[in-house]
Amino acid sequence: MLDLFISSFITLFVIIDPPGCAPIFAGLTSGASGAQARAMAVKACFIAALILTAFALFGEQLLAALDIELAAFKVAGGIMLFLIALEMVFEKRTERNEQRAEKVRATPEIEDVSVFPMAMPMIAGPGSIATIMLLMSRQTGTEHTLVILAALFAVMLLTLLALFAAPALMRLMGASVEAVISRLLGVLLSALAAQYVIEGVKQLVLRG
């Protein structure tokens, strides 16, 4: 169970990327007071946790309702995660998030950034939704489910702390350190994505 928790935690940490969310959040809330920024951080993490928990618990039923095989979802999800990993290695994901943040900042009437873009799509985006569903698809039993959810909540807590400490993290990390961390996480994610694709292909071949 400990191994499952650690592997799930690392996987979710890599894809959600709390250190990468911090500078985006700091930029979006630069005009807000400390209390307002903290309130938005709590709201963003709470909504993202609800979305990811819903997909973790009911994602498989959703696939069944859409007549999508789990093996096919593993292949598609693995490919999508691999594309995200490439973006992380070449810093395209960070650039896209910053562009999205600039668009929100340029719209004066949007003050609360907790739902969009923080909760979705920056925290609970396509990558993290696919990841939590893939993790759940590989496990059976209530205990395994609870362990994966515990890993998710642990990552969400770290994300909340990173958003709280966003200004300090920006001063501490700097752009160069953040770029190195993002590239390393991207390499790990690419290996995980390849593993999902291999598993899905094996299941489709055996079924056929």
Secondary structure, DSSP 8 states (H G I E B T S, - for coil): -HHHHHHHHHHHHHHH-HHHHHHHHHHHTTTS-HHHHHHHHHHHHHHHHHHHHHHHHHHHHHHHHTT--HHHHHHHHHHHHHHHHHHHHTTHHHHHHHHHHHHHHT-TT----IIIIIIIIIISSHHHHHHHHHHHHT--SHHHHHHHHHHHHHHHHHHHHHHHTHHHHHHHHHHHHHHHHHHHHHHHHHHHHHHHHHHHHHHHHHH-
